[in-house]
Amino acid sequence: MKPTEDLIHEHKAIKVMLGIMKNIADDISDNKGVDAEDIERIVDFLRTFADKCHHGKEEDALFPALVAAGLPQKSGPIAVMLYDHLLGRNYINTIETAVKNYTAGQSDQPIADGLLNYVDLLRGHILKEESILFPMADRILSEETQEQIAGRFEIIEEEVIGHGIHEKYHDLLEELRMKYSNVK
């Protein structure tokens, strides 16, 4: 499997979570309340699966290979992706703070706002990766380089993320998908 195919596969799980987050934000806006524990588990998913694993693979393996192949790091697609990753981390922090404030008695609307900001960012980010960056990577990276990236991805999976973590998050996605029903 090409590294970009692995990343696209992870995007599918992230998109499911984005749909769940959108439904939760809509529920909050419709005054249906929020389950703070679910938001905390979503924050964990975003920090570990979306950021540490998925974005980690891009930042530690794919992007450096693209820079070595001649793409600039401080401008163009890589710079845009890195900036999106930074914004995403900031939104995750905002969501985490909002849920802490909510459990301390404050409004739940900042949770909804943070969720929607993250959803909007990541949907656009994924579109840019899948329509621009990944096809570019597939064109300019040699088969040998792609194999090296895939090997690095495996190391990140096992050493940085840990064995069985993907399965844990896929179980969480299924649980939350059932709870917040109309998510595909």
OpenMM code with the backbone's topology and positions (N, CA, C; nanometers):
from openmm import Vec3, app, unit

residues = "MET LYS PRO THR GLU ASP LEU ILE HIS GLU HIS LYS ALA ILE LYS VAL MET LEU GLY ILE MET LYS ASN ILE ALA ASP ASP ILE SER ASP ASN LYS GLY VAL ASP ALA GLU ASP ILE GLU ARG ILE VAL ASP PHE LEU ARG THR PHE ALA ASP LYS CYS HIS HIS GLY LYS GLU GLU ASP ALA LEU PHE PRO ALA LEU VAL ALA ALA GLY LEU PRO GLN LYS SER GLY PRO ILE ALA VAL MET LEU TYR ASP HIS LEU LEU GLY ARG ASN TYR ILE ASN THR ILE GLU THR ALA VAL LYS ASN TYR THR ALA GLY GLN SER ASP GLN PRO ILE ALA ASP GLY LEU LEU ASN TYR VAL ASP LEU LEU ARG GLY HIS ILE LEU LYS GLU GLU SER ILE LEU PHE PRO MET ALA ASP ARG ILE LEU SER GLU GLU THR GLN GLU GLN ILE ALA GLY ARG PHE GLU ILE ILE GLU GLU GLU VAL ILE GLY HIS GLY ILE HIS GLU LYS TYR HIS ASP LEU LEU GLU GLU LEU ARG MET LYS TYR SER ASN VAL LYS".split()
positions = [
    Vec3(0.0843, -0.1178, 0.0000),
    Vec3(0.0000, 0.0000, 0.0000),
    Vec3(0.0893, 0.1248, 0.0000),
    Vec3(0.0558, 0.2187, -0.0860),
    Vec3(0.1293, 0.3451, -0.0891),
    Vec3(0.1032, 0.4220, 0.0404),
    Vec3(0.1991, 0.5021, 0.0822),
    Vec3(0.1773, 0.5828, 0.2030),
    Vec3(0.0532, 0.6725, 0.1921),
    Vec3(0.0296, 0.7269, 0.0741),
    Vec3(-0.0880, 0.8134, 0.0581),
    Vec3(-0.2172, 0.7338, 0.0733),
    Vec3(-0.2162, 0.6083, 0.0317),
    Vec3(-0.3352, 0.5240, 0.0493),
    Vec3(-0.3604, 0.4975, 0.1974),
    Vec3(-0.2534, 0.4767, 0.2735),
    Vec3(-0.2656, 0.4581, 0.4178),
    Vec3(-0.3269, 0.5835, 0.4813),
    Vec3(-0.2792, 0.6999, 0.4400),
    Vec3(-0.3295, 0.8256, 0.4957),
    Vec3(-0.4761, 0.8476, 0.4569),
    Vec3(-0.5127, 0.8136, 0.3344),
    Vec3(-0.6517, 0.8268, 0.2907),
    Vec3(-0.7412, 0.7321, 0.3716),
    Vec3(-0.6910, 0.6133, 0.3995),
    Vec3(-0.7661, 0.5188, 0.4828),
    Vec3(-0.7917, 0.5797, 0.6212),
    Vec3(-0.6911, 0.6438, 0.6780),
    Vec3(-0.7088, 0.7107, 0.8075),
    Vec3(-0.8066, 0.8273, 0.7966),
    Vec3(-0.8046, 0.8956, 0.6811),
    Vec3(-0.9005, 1.0052, 0.6610),
    Vec3(-1.0440, 0.9559, 0.6760),
    Vec3(-1.0701, 0.8331, 0.6322),
    Vec3(-1.2067, 0.7798, 0.6422),
    Vec3(-1.2526, 0.7765, 0.7874),
    Vec3(-1.1657, 0.7314, 0.8765),
    Vec3(-1.2008, 0.7288, 1.0184),
    Vec3(-1.2157, 0.8711, 1.0732),
    Vec3(-1.1273, 0.9585, 1.0331),
    Vec3(-1.1346, 1.0975, 1.0794),
    Vec3(-1.2640, 1.1623, 1.0314),
    Vec3(-1.3039, 1.1342, 0.9078),
    Vec3(-1.4290, 1.1906, 0.8550),
    Vec3(-1.5494, 1.1421, 0.9348),
    Vec3(-1.5479, 1.0169, 0.9779),
    Vec3(-1.6574, 0.9678, 1.0630),
    Vec3(-1.6618, 1.0506, 1.1910),
    Vec3(-1.5461, 1.0729, 1.2528),
    Vec3(-1.5427, 1.1521, 1.3752),
    Vec3(-1.5898, 1.2950, 1.3486),
    Vec3(-1.5542, 1.3504, 1.2357),
    Vec3(-1.5996, 1.4867, 1.2031),
    Vec3(-1.7520, 1.4915, 1.1945),
    Vec3(-1.8124, 1.3881, 1.1378),
    Vec3(-1.9584, 1.3820, 1.1322),
    Vec3(-2.0206, 1.3728, 1.2703),
    Vec3(-1.9601, 1.2939, 1.3570),
    Vec3(-2.0063, 1.2827, 1.4956),
    Vec3(-1.9950, 1.4184, 1.5648),
    Vec3(-1.8823, 1.4845, 1.5470),
    Vec3(-1.8605, 1.6151, 1.6092),
    Vec3(-1.9632, 1.7165, 1.5606),
    Vec3(-1.9937, 1.7139, 1.4326),
    Vec3(-2.0940, 1.8054, 1.3760),
    Vec3(-2.2295, 1.7788, 1.4389),
    Vec3(-2.2669, 1.6515, 1.4534),
    Vec3(-2.3954, 1.6189, 1.5148),
    Vec3(-2.4011, 1.6639, 1.6603),
    Vec3(-2.2920, 1.6468, 1.7322),
    Vec3(-2.2885, 1.6908, 1.8724),
    Vec3(-2.3022, 1.8427, 1.8798),
    Vec3(-2.2318, 1.9130, 1.7934),
    Vec3(-2.2406, 2.0597, 1.7912),
    Vec3(-2.3835, 2.1037, 1.7597),
    Vec3(-2.4473, 2.0352, 1.6654),
    Vec3(-2.5867, 2.0679, 1.6322),
    Vec3(-2.6779, 2.0428, 1.7520),
    Vec3(-2.6544, 1.9310, 1.8236),
    Vec3(-2.7337, 1.9016, 1.9433),
    Vec3(-2.7171, 2.0113, 2.0483),
    Vec3(-2.5937, 2.0569, 2.0669),
    Vec3(-2.5681, 2.1643, 2.1641),
    Vec3(-2.6424, 2.2905, 2.1221),
    Vec3(-2.6325, 2.3249, 1.9943),
    Vec3(-2.6994, 2.4453, 1.9447),
    Vec3(-2.8514, 2.4349, 1.9542),
    Vec3(-2.9032, 2.3116, 1.9498),
    Vec3(-3.0474, 2.2885, 1.9642),
    Vec3(-3.0879, 2.2684, 2.1102),
    Vec3(-2.9967, 2.3029, 2.2014),
    Vec3(-3.0211, 2.2925, 2.3462),
    Vec3(-3.0529, 2.1507, 2.3923),
    Vec3(-2.9903, 2.0516, 2.3285),
    Vec3(-3.0103, 1.9126, 2.3684),
    Vec3(-2.9041, 1.8659, 2.4669),
    Vec3(-2.8134, 1.9555, 2.5049),
    Vec3(-2.7114, 1.9211, 2.6032),
    Vec3(-2.5911, 1.8530, 2.5406),
    Vec3(-2.4979, 1.8177, 2.6270),
    Vec3(-2.3737, 1.7563, 2.5820),
    Vec3(-2.3248, 1.6601, 2.6887),
    Vec3(-2.2637, 1.5503, 2.6442),
    Vec3(-2.2015, 1.4544, 2.7342),
    Vec3(-2.0526, 1.4895, 2.7395),
    Vec3(-2.0111, 1.5493, 2.8503),
    Vec3(-1.8726, 1.5961, 2.8628),
    Vec3(-1.7722, 1.4823, 2.8466),
    Vec3(-1.8076, 1.3637, 2.8947),
    Vec3(-1.7165, 1.2497, 2.8818),
    Vec3(-1.6944, 1.2133, 2.7339),
    Vec3(-1.8002, 1.2227, 2.6531),
    Vec3(-1.7841, 1.1964, 2.5099),
    Vec3(-1.6896, 1.2984, 2.4469),
    Vec3(-1.7028, 1.4231, 2.4859),
    Vec3(-1.6144, 1.5266, 2.4303),
    Vec3(-1.4703, 1.4998, 2.4713),
    Vec3(-1.4491, 1.4582, 2.5943),
    Vec3(-1.3132, 1.4255, 2.6398),
    Vec3(-1.2556, 1.3091, 2.5592),
    Vec3(-1.3388, 1.2099, 2.5280),
    Vec3(-1.2916, 1.0968, 2.4469),
    Vec3(-1.2663, 1.1396, 2.3033),
    Vec3(-1.3446, 1.2337, 2.2537),
    Vec3(-1.3204, 1.2878, 2.1199),
    Vec3(-1.1879, 1.3632, 2.1171),
    Vec3(-1.1630, 1.4434, 2.2200),
    Vec3(-1.0348, 1.5158, 2.2290),
    Vec3(-0.9191, 1.4159, 2.2290),
    Vec3(-0.9329, 1.3069, 2.3030),
    Vec3(-0.8287, 1.2036, 2.3042),
    Vec3(-0.8089, 1.1458, 2.1641),
    Vec3(-0.9165, 1.1153, 2.0946),
    Vec3(-0.9085, 1.0647, 1.9573),
    Vec3(-0.8350, 1.1653, 1.8677),
    Vec3(-0.8743, 1.2923, 1.8780),
    Vec3(-0.8134, 1.3951, 1.7931),
    Vec3(-0.6643, 1.4100, 1.8230),
    Vec3(-0.6290, 1.4106, 1.9513),
    Vec3(-0.4877, 1.4260, 1.9882),
    Vec3(-0.4047, 1.3047, 1.9449),
    Vec3(-0.4576, 1.1859, 1.9662),
    Vec3(-0.3785, 1.0657, 1.9436),
    Vec3(-0.3898, 1.0148, 1.8005),
    Vec3(-0.5105, 0.9908, 1.7540),
    Vec3(-0.5275, 0.9314, 1.6210),
    Vec3(-0.5056, 1.0344, 1.5104),
    Vec3(-0.5798, 1.1452, 1.5161),
    Vec3(-0.5715, 1.2434, 1.4077),
    Vec3(-0.4379, 1.3181, 1.4088),
    Vec3(-0.3918, 1.3593, 1.5266),
    Vec3(-0.2719, 1.4430, 1.5306),
    Vec3(-0.1439, 1.3608, 1.5463),
    Vec3(-0.1324, 1.2907, 1.6563),
    Vec3(-0.0064, 1.2199, 1.6845),
    Vec3(0.0225, 1.1127, 1.5789),
    Vec3(-0.0796, 1.0361, 1.5415),
    Vec3(-0.0592, 0.9288, 1.4441),
    Vec3(-0.0629, 0.9825, 1.3009),
    Vec3(-0.1785, 1.0329, 1.2602),
    Vec3(-0.1959, 1.0728, 1.1207),
    Vec3(-0.1062, 1.1909, 1.0827),
    Vec3(-0.1200, 1.3003, 1.1541),
    Vec3(-0.0366, 1.4169, 1.1225),
    Vec3(0.1100, 1.3886, 1.1528),
    Vec3(0.1355, 1.3045, 1.2519),
    Vec3(0.2732, 1.2643, 1.2820),
    Vec3(0.3381, 1.1929, 1.1643),
    Vec3(0.2634, 1.1042, 1.1002),
    Vec3(0.3157, 1.0350, 0.9816),
    Vec3(0.3496, 1.1348, 0.8721),
    Vec3(0.2614, 1.2315, 0.8535),
    Vec3(0.2868, 1.3315, 0.7501),
    Vec3(0.4099, 1.4158, 0.7850),
    Vec3(0.4155, 1.4652, 0.9084),
    Vec3(0.5228, 1.5562, 0.9475),
    Vec3(0.6579, 1.4866, 0.9619),
    Vec3(0.6574, 1.3608, 1.0056),
    Vec3(0.7833, 1.2899, 1.0301),
    Vec3(0.8337, 1.2101, 0.9101),
    Vec3(0.7457, 1.1788, 0.8167),
    Vec3(0.7878, 1.0915, 0.7065),
    Vec3(0.7540, 1.1489, 0.5690),
    Vec3(0.6270, 1.1780, 0.5443),
    Vec3(0.5874, 1.2213, 0.4097),
    Vec3(0.6427, 1.3589, 0.3740),
    Vec3(0.6206, 1.4569, 0.4590),
    Vec3(0.6638, 1.5926, 0.4255),
    Vec3(0.8152, 1.6032, 0.4075),
    Vec3(0.8968, 1.5444, 0.4965),
    Vec3(1.0415, 1.5497, 0.4735),
    Vec3(1.0832, 1.4855, 0.3407),
    Vec3(1.0150, 1.3778, 0.3012),
    Vec3(1.0465, 1.3141, 0.1728),
    Vec3(1.0098, 1.4069, 0.0573),
    Vec3(0.8997, 1.4784, 0.0709),
    Vec3(0.8602, 1.5728, -0.0344),
    Vec3(0.9579, 1.6900, -0.0426),
    Vec3(1.0046, 1.7365, 0.0721),
    Vec3(1.1049, 1.8436, 0.0737),
    Vec3(1.2339, 1.7938, 0.0072),
    Vec3(1.2750, 1.6722, 0.0399),
    Vec3(1.3955, 1.6138, -0.0211),
    Vec3(1.3791, 1.5982, -0.1724),
    Vec3(1.2533, 1.5818, -0.2157),
    Vec3(1.2265, 1.5678, -0.3593),
    Vec3(1.2128, 1.7022, -0.4292),
    Vec3(1.2232, 1.8120, -0.3524),
    Vec3(1.2255, 1.9431, -0.4154),
    Vec3(1.1117, 2.0372, -0.3818),
    Vec3(1.0122, 1.9925, -0.3083),
    Vec3(0.9048, 2.0847, -0.2704),
    Vec3(0.9533, 2.1764, -0.1582),
    Vec3(0.9155, 2.3029, -0.1634),
    Vec3(0.9559, 2.3934, -0.0554),
    Vec3(0.8776, 2.3638, 0.0726),
    Vec3(0.9431, 2.3832, 0.1859),
    Vec3(0.8769, 2.3576, 0.3139),
    Vec3(0.8076, 2.4821, 0.3674),
    Vec3(0.8611, 2.5983, 0.3365),
    Vec3(0.8104, 2.7213, 0.3962),
    Vec3(0.7076, 2.7927, 0.3098),
    Vec3(0.6726, 2.7335, 0.1964),
    Vec3(0.5669, 2.7879, 0.1115),
    Vec3(0.5020, 2.6715, 0.0375),
    Vec3(0.3920, 2.6989, -0.0288),
    Vec3(0.3268, 2.5944, -0.1062),
    Vec3(0.2490, 2.4965, -0.0199),
    Vec3(0.2183, 2.3798, -0.0757),
    Vec3(0.1288, 2.2843, -0.0091),
    Vec3(0.1768, 2.2380, 0.1285),
    Vec3(0.3052, 2.2138, 0.1446),
    Vec3(0.3531, 2.1643, 0.2744),
    Vec3(0.3343, 2.2707, 0.3822),
    Vec3(0.3659, 2.3939, 0.3509),
    Vec3(0.3480, 2.5019, 0.4481),
    Vec3(0.2009, 2.5161, 0.4863),
    Vec3(0.1119, 2.5033, 0.3889),
    Vec3(-0.0319, 2.5121, 0.4161),
    Vec3(-0.0756, 2.3981, 0.5075),
    Vec3(-0.0289, 2.2773, 0.4796),
    Vec3(-0.0665, 2.1616, 0.5621),
    Vec3(-0.0155, 2.1778, 0.7053),
    Vec3(0.1086, 2.2225, 0.7188),
    Vec3(0.1655, 2.2424, 0.8530),
    Vec3(0.0882, 2.3490, 0.9301),
    Vec3(0.0478, 2.4539, 0.8619),
    Vec3(-0.0305, 2.5589, 0.9264),
    Vec3(-0.1664, 2.5040, 0.9702),
    Vec3(-0.2290, 2.4240, 0.8846),
    Vec3(-0.3559, 2.3606, 0.9220),
    Vec3(-0.3389, 2.2713, 1.0445),
    Vec3(-0.2284, 2.1966, 1.0503),
    Vec3(-0.2033, 2.1108, 1.1674),
    Vec3(-0.1951, 2.1958, 1.2942),
    Vec3(-0.1259, 2.3082, 1.2852),
    Vec3(-0.1137, 2.3991, 1.3994),
    Vec3(-0.2505, 2.4529, 1.4410),
    Vec3(-0.3299, 2.4965, 1.3440),
    Vec3(-0.4644, 2.5453, 1.3753),
    Vec3(-0.5480, 2.4358, 1.4399),
    Vec3(-0.5362, 2.3151, 1.3880),
    Vec3(-0.6103, 2.2021, 1.4445),
    Vec3(-0.5747, 2.1783, 1.5901),
    Vec3(-0.4465, 2.1838, 1.6206),
    Vec3(-0.4026, 2.1660, 1.7603),
    Vec3(-0.4611, 2.2760, 1.8491),
    Vec3(-0.4645, 2.3979, 1.7965),
    Vec3(-0.5228, 2.5084, 1.8730),
    Vec3(-0.6719, 2.4856, 1.8974),
    Vec3(-0.7434, 2.4370, 1.7958),
    Vec3(-0.8867, 2.4085, 1.8124),
    Vec3(-0.9092, 2.2962, 1.9130),
    Vec3(-0.8229, 2.1949, 1.9119),
    Vec3(-0.8351, 2.0864, 2.0094),
    Vec3(-0.8186, 2.1432, 2.1510),
    Vec3(-0.7202, 2.2307, 2.1685),
    Vec3(-0.7005, 2.2946, 2.2997),
    Vec3(-0.8236, 2.3757, 2.3393),
    Vec3(-0.8834, 2.4447, 2.2427),
    Vec3(-1.0037, 2.5243, 2.2690),
    Vec3(-1.1190, 2.4352, 2.3133),
    Vec3(-1.1367, 2.3217, 2.2450),
    Vec3(-1.2427, 2.2273, 2.2819),
    Vec3(-1.2185, 2.1740, 2.4228),
    Vec3(-1.0942, 2.1378, 2.4507),
    Vec3(-1.0607, 2.0841, 2.5826),
    Vec3(-1.0899, 2.1868, 2.6924),
    Vec3(-1.0519, 2.3101, 2.6704),
    Vec3(-1.0793, 2.4165, 2.7680),
    Vec3(-1.2289, 2.4385, 2.7828),
    Vec3(-1.3019, 2.4368, 2.6702),
    Vec3(-1.4469, 2.4594, 2.6742),
    Vec3(-1.5181, 2.3505, 2.7536),
    Vec3(-1.4740, 2.2256, 2.7402),
    Vec3(-1.5398, 2.1174, 2.8152),
    Vec3(-1.5071, 2.1282, 2.9648),
    Vec3(-1.3855, 2.1692, 2.9972),
    Vec3(-1.3512, 2.1910, 3.1386),
    Vec3(-1.4365, 2.3032, 3.1973),
    Vec3(-1.4522, 2.4106, 3.1214),
    Vec3(-1.5352, 2.5219, 3.1673),
    Vec3(-1.6812, 2.4791, 3.1815),
    Vec3(-1.7276, 2.3963, 3.0901),
    Vec3(-1.8655, 2.3468, 3.0960),
    Vec3(-1.8874, 2.2623, 3.2219),
    Vec3(-1.7933, 2.1740, 3.2512),
    Vec3(-1.8087, 2.0902, 3.3707),
    Vec3(-1.7988, 2.1736, 3.4986),
    Vec3(-1.7418, 2.2939, 3.4866),
    Vec3(-1.7351, 2.3854, 3.6010),
    Vec3(-1.8569, 2.4777, 3.6062),
    Vec3(-1.9548, 2.4529, 3.5159),
    Vec3(-2.0790, 2.5285, 3.5242),
    Vec3(-2.1013, 2.6333, 3.4171),
    Vec3(-2.0101, 2.6477, 3.3246),
    Vec3(-2.0277, 2.7480, 3.2195),
    Vec3(-2.1065, 2.6913, 3.1017),
    Vec3(-2.1340, 2.7756, 3.0060),
    Vec3(-2.2135, 2.7399, 2.8878),
    Vec3(-2.1471, 2.6297, 2.8058),
    Vec3(-2.2299, 2.5506, 2.7368),
    Vec3(-2.1774, 2.4482, 2.6475),
    Vec3(-2.1571, 2.4987, 2.5037),
    Vec3(-2.2021, 2.6207, 2.4742),
    Vec3(-2.1896, 2.6727, 2.3373),
    Vec3(-2.0438, 2.6830, 2.2899),
    Vec3(-1.9467, 2.7200, 2.3759),
    Vec3(-1.8074, 2.7197, 2.3284),
    Vec3(-1.7591, 2.5816, 2.2840),
    Vec3(-1.8160, 2.4742, 2.3401),
    Vec3(-1.7814, 2.3396, 2.2932),
    Vec3(-1.8283, 2.3247, 2.1493),
    Vec3(-1.9527, 2.3625, 2.1229),
    Vec3(-2.0071, 2.3528, 1.9871),
    Vec3(-1.9248, 2.4354, 1.8900),
    Vec3(-1.8895, 2.5562, 1.9305),
    Vec3(-1.8099, 2.6432, 1.8430),
    Vec3(-1.6749, 2.5799, 1.8107),
    Vec3(-1.6087, 2.5262, 1.9132),
    Vec3(-1.4796, 2.4610, 1.8922),
    Vec3(-1.4910, 2.3388, 1.8028),
    Vec3(-1.5940, 2.2579, 1.8254),
    Vec3(-1.6147, 2.1399, 1.7413),
    Vec3(-1.6342, 2.1803, 1.5957),
    Vec3(-1.7197, 2.2799, 1.5721),
    Vec3(-1.7472, 2.3217, 1.4345),
    Vec3(-1.6242, 2.3825, 1.3673),
    Vec3(-1.5462, 2.4586, 1.4420),
    Vec3(-1.4234, 2.5153, 1.3847),
    Vec3(-1.3285, 2.4032, 1.3407),
    Vec3(-1.3142, 2.3023, 1.4249),
    Vec3(-1.2259, 2.1901, 1.3911),
    Vec3(-1.2806, 2.1138, 1.2708),
    Vec3(-1.4105, 2.0870, 1.2713),
    Vec3(-1.4725, 2.0142, 1.1600),
    Vec3(-1.4496, 2.0885, 1.0286),
    Vec3(-1.4764, 2.2182, 1.0278),
    Vec3(-1.4578, 2.2967, 0.9052),
    Vec3(-1.3125, 2.2934, 0.8586),
    Vec3(-1.2207, 2.3114, 0.9520),
    Vec3(-1.0785, 2.3093, 0.9175),
    Vec3(-1.0391, 2.1754, 0.8572),
    Vec3(-1.0732, 2.0665, 0.9264),
    Vec3(-1.0264, 1.9346, 0.8815),
    Vec3(-1.0923, 1.8907, 0.7520),
    Vec3(-1.2176, 1.9246, 0.7318),
    Vec3(-1.2811, 1.8876, 0.6041),
    Vec3(-1.2081, 1.9537, 0.4883),
    Vec3(-1.1753, 2.0810, 0.5018),
    Vec3(-1.0994, 2.1500, 0.3973),
    Vec3(-0.9579, 2.0944, 0.3841),
    Vec3(-0.8971, 2.0634, 0.4960),
    Vec3(-0.7610, 2.0093, 0.4988),
    Vec3(-0.7551, 1.8757, 0.4252),
    Vec3(-0.8482, 1.7878, 0.4554),
    Vec3(-0.8522, 1.6567, 0.3912),
    Vec3(-0.8736, 1.6718, 0.2407),
    Vec3(-0.9611, 1.7611, 0.2021),
    Vec3(-0.9854, 1.7856, 0.0593),
    Vec3(-0.8570, 1.8306, -0.0105),
    Vec3(-0.7836, 1.9216, 0.0512),
    Vec3(-0.6575, 1.9694, -0.0080),
    Vec3(-0.5558, 1.8563, -0.0198),
    Vec3(-0.5471, 1.7737, 0.0847),
    Vec3(-0.4509, 1.6631, 0.0794),
    Vec3(-0.4872, 1.5637, -0.0299),
    Vec3(-0.6146, 1.5250, -0.0334),
    Vec3(-0.6547, 1.4206, -0.1266),
    Vec3(-0.6607, 1.4674, -0.2715),
    Vec3(-0.6845, 1.5962, -0.2943),
    Vec3(-0.6944, 1.6439, -0.4324),
    Vec3(-0.5660, 1.7075, -0.4850),
    Vec3(-0.4784, 1.7526, -0.3952),
    Vec3(-0.3570, 1.8218, -0.4409),
    Vec3(-0.2302, 1.7512, -0.3928),
    Vec3(-0.2124, 1.7448, -0.2608),
    Vec3(-0.0844, 1.6995, -0.2057),
    Vec3(-0.0566, 1.5519, -0.2319),
    Vec3(-0.1526, 1.4654, -0.2054),
    Vec3(-0.1266, 1.3227, -0.2215),
    Vec3(-0.1034, 1.2827, -0.3671),
    Vec3(-0.1835, 1.3329, -0.4626),
    Vec3(-0.1516, 1.3011, -0.6028),
    Vec3(-0.0121, 1.3520, -0.6427),
    Vec3(0.0257, 1.4680, -0.5900),
    Vec3(0.1593, 1.5221, -0.6174),
    Vec3(0.2659, 1.4284, -0.5599),
    Vec3(0.2446, 1.3831, -0.4384),
    Vec3(0.3398, 1.2912, -0.3744),
    Vec3(0.3525, 1.1626, -0.4554),
    Vec3(0.2403, 1.1087, -0.5003),
    Vec3(0.2436, 0.9852, -0.5786),
    Vec3(0.3206, 1.0034, -0.7094),
    Vec3(0.3150, 1.1242, -0.7655),
    Vec3(0.3862, 1.1522, -0.8910),
    Vec3(0.5361, 1.1708, -0.8702),
    Vec3(0.5739, 1.2428, -0.7656),
    Vec3(0.7150, 1.2820, -0.7567),
    Vec3(0.8011, 1.1900, -0.6706),
    Vec3(0.7386, 1.1076, -0.5858),
    Vec3(0.8190, 1.0201, -0.5004),
    Vec3(0.8404, 0.8858, -0.5685),
    Vec3(0.9653, 0.8432, -0.5702),
    Vec3(0.9978, 0.7138, -0.6310),
    Vec3(0.9339, 0.6011, -0.5506),
    Vec3(0.9248, 0.4854, -0.6140),
    Vec3(0.8706, 0.3677, -0.5462),
    Vec3(0.9549, 0.3338, -0.4233),
    Vec3(1.0858, 0.3449, -0.4369),
    Vec3(1.1756, 0.3161, -0.3247),
    Vec3(1.1512, 0.4118, -0.2081),
    Vec3(1.1358, 0.5408, -0.2382),
    Vec3(1.1083, 0.6391, -0.1333),
    Vec3(0.9741, 0.6107, -0.0672),
    Vec3(0.8754, 0.5738, -0.1474),
    Vec3(0.7440, 0.5422, -0.0905),
    Vec3(0.7516, 0.4202, 0.0013),
    Vec3(0.8324, 0.3234, -0.0337),
    Vec3(0.8507, 0.2065, 0.0527),
    Vec3(0.9175, 0.2469, 0.1840),
    Vec3(1.0152, 0.3377, 0.1765),
    Vec3(1.0804, 0.3864, 0.2985),
    Vec3(0.9807, 0.4617, 0.3876),
    Vec3(0.8949, 0.5421, 0.3258),
    Vec3(0.7930, 0.6161, 0.4015),
    Vec3(0.6970, 0.5174, 0.4681),
    Vec3(0.6546, 0.4168, 0.3937),
    Vec3(0.5645, 0.3153, 0.4484),
    Vec3(0.6291, 0.2448, 0.5681),
    Vec3(0.7577, 0.2169, 0.5592),
    Vec3(0.8296, 0.1569, 0.6717),
    Vec3(0.8320, 0.2492, 0.7915),
    Vec3(0.8516, 0.3767, 0.7659),
    Vec3(0.8508, 0.4762, 0.8754),
    Vec3(0.7117, 0.4842, 0.9385),
    Vec3(0.6072, 0.4743, 0.8553),
    Vec3(0.4701, 0.4747, 0.9071),
    Vec3(0.4501, 0.3586, 1.0054),
    Vec3(0.5029, 0.2417, 0.9707),
    Vec3(0.4887, 0.1244, 1.0581),
    Vec3(0.5579, 0.1479, 1.1918),
    Vec3(0.6744, 0.2110, 1.1879),
    Vec3(0.7466, 0.2417, 1.3119),
    Vec3(0.6655, 0.3397, 1.3967),
    Vec3(0.6093, 0.4407, 1.3338),
    Vec3(0.5261, 0.5379, 1.4061),
    Vec3(0.4069, 0.4672, 1.4693),
    Vec3(0.3440, 0.3784, 1.3939),
    Vec3(0.2282, 0.3029, 1.4455),
    Vec3(0.2640, 0.2262, 1.5721),
    Vec3(0.3761, 0.1563, 1.5699),
    Vec3(0.4116, 0.0688, 1.6814),
    Vec3(0.4819, 0.1413, 1.7958),
    Vec3(0.5785, 0.2253, 1.7635),
    Vec3(0.6613, 0.2848, 1.8684),
    Vec3(0.6051, 0.4142, 1.9249),
    Vec3(0.5433, 0.4940, 1.8412),
    Vec3(0.4924, 0.6228, 1.8876),
    Vec3(0.3490, 0.6092, 1.9360),
    Vec3(0.2673, 0.5378, 1.8605),
    Vec3(0.1257, 0.5255, 1.8937),
    Vec3(0.1014, 0.4064, 1.9848),
    Vec3(0.1527, 0.2911, 1.9481),
    Vec3(0.1358, 0.1720, 2.0299),
    Vec3(0.0427, 0.0706, 1.9666),
    Vec3(0.0675, -0.0526, 1.9971),
    Vec3(-0.0089, -0.1637, 1.9408),
    Vec3(-0.1540, -0.1598, 1.9887),
    Vec3(-0.2469, -0.1793, 1.8972),
    Vec3(-0.3880, -0.1880, 1.9311),
    Vec3(-0.4616, -0.0557, 1.9432),
    Vec3(-0.3922, 0.0539, 1.9252),
    Vec3(-0.4557, 0.1849, 1.9432),
    Vec3(-0.5569, 0.2131, 1.8316),
    Vec3(-0.5235, 0.1760, 1.7079),
    Vec3(-0.6182, 0.1957, 1.5978),
    Vec3(-0.7504, 0.1263, 1.6286),
    Vec3(-0.7421, 0.0026, 1.6762),
    Vec3(-0.8624, -0.0741, 1.7066),
    Vec3(-0.9439, -0.0057, 1.8162),
    Vec3(-0.8765, 0.0463, 1.9168),
    Vec3(-0.9441, 0.1175, 2.0260),
    Vec3(-1.0247, 0.2347, 1.9696),
    Vec3(-0.9640, 0.3094, 1.8786),
    Vec3(-1.0327, 0.4267, 1.8248),
    Vec3(-1.1418, 0.3887, 1.7254),
    Vec3(-1.1254, 0.2804, 1.6541),
    Vec3(-1.2324, 0.2353, 1.5653),
    Vec3(-1.3527, 0.1890, 1.6477),
    Vec3(-1.3276, 0.1269, 1.7622),
    Vec3(-1.4363, 0.0894, 1.8528),
    Vec3(-1.5072, 0.2144, 1.9057),
    Vec3(-1.4305, 0.3156, 1.9421),
    Vec3(-1.4888, 0.4411, 1.9891),
    Vec3(-1.5752, 0.5034, 1.8798),
    Vec3(-1.5243, 0.5046, 1.7573),
    Vec3(-1.6018, 0.5611, 1.6463),
    Vec3(-1.7352, 0.4896, 1.6321),
    Vec3(-1.7328, 0.3586, 1.6392),
    Vec3(-1.8573, 0.2818, 1.6243),
    Vec3(-1.9537, 0.3127, 1.7389),
    Vec3(-1.9022, 0.3195, 1.8599),
    Vec3(-1.9862, 0.3527, 1.9751),
    Vec3(-2.0499, 0.4904, 1.9602),
    Vec3(-1.9687, 0.5892, 1.9249),
    Vec3(-2.0212, 0.7252, 1.9111),
    Vec3(-2.1117, 0.7388, 1.7884),
    Vec3(-2.0814, 0.6652, 1.6841),
    Vec3(-2.1660, 0.6682, 1.5646),
    Vec3(-2.3064, 0.6178, 1.6003),
    Vec3(-2.3123, 0.5126, 1.6806),
    Vec3(-2.4425, 0.4582, 1.7223),
    Vec3(-2.5160, 0.5584, 1.8131),
    Vec3(-2.4436, 0.6238, 1.9007),
    Vec3(-2.5050, 0.7169, 1.9962),
    Vec3(-2.5559, 0.8440, 1.9270),
    Vec3(-2.4765, 0.8910, 1.8323),
    Vec3(-2.5130, 1.0152, 1.7624),
    Vec3(-2.5591, 0.9814, 1.6219),
    Vec3(-2.6501, 0.8887, 1.6157),
    Vec3(-2.7069, 0.8161, 1.5040),
    Vec3(-2.6735, 0.8607, 1.3631),
    Vec3(-2.7280, 0.9640, 1.3114),
    Vec3(-2.7252, 0.9877, 1.1679),
    Vec3(-2.5873, 1.0185, 1.1111),
    Vec3(-2.4856, 0.9453, 1.1557),
    Vec3(-2.3501, 0.9590, 1.1023),
    Vec3(-2.3193, 0.8316, 1.0258),
    Vec3(-2.2691, 0.8483, 0.9031),
    Vec3(-2.2363, 0.7314, 0.8191),
    Vec3(-2.0989, 0.6794, 0.8496),
] * unit.nanometer
topology = app.Topology()
chain = topology.addChain("A")
for resn in residues:
    res = topology.addResidue(resn, chain)
    for name in ("N", "CA", "C"):
        topology.addAtom(name, app.Element.getBySymbol(name[0]), res)
